[in-house]
């Protein structure tokens, strides 16, 4: 700020005139600086807005590709918008985790990307706790084993079959039991075989098929049936069915 005083002396008036000129120049420079700052702020805001728009467009594109890939259709625009917002949140989380780069795994977008956690749990986890008394304890083959590694990745040992998808059928109990038997079979005799979940869904008494079941009943059935058929021979249908005794008797493990 420029502050000066006028006097009756000629020299002082000349000085004051000069100071006035200097102050006007300073004010002009200050005004230009303000304009420059304003333009920089405006440019930054515009860039941020454009970045958000580009990001939004990118996610919209990914959403459209995802819908086409998984054949997703919604009853109306409101439902589509709702699912898009869920998709966006899930994709942003996936990208954030992958970009952090401090994990031993990577996440990717799958067919469940437009669901909430609660929706996924409600449709994919229908394990039912058994009301029956627990089975009597039996001996454990490895109970006296002492020399064991601190960790074991059974994927590296070939004891884990590829990922399977149970679809809309709530039979996680069947997939869990089958995965255990597949692993034990490979560990015991070296044969990695994909076994039939559908056989358990159809044939296990006391279970509710796609509406939930108990692994204990599944294991009891496998023991009584003396094994399971292959996935190829008794393929998964993701729905309840009638037990096919002919296929169920064609056991391999």
Order of alpha helices (4+ residues) and beta strands (2+ residues): alpha-alpha-alpha-alpha-alpha-alpha-alpha
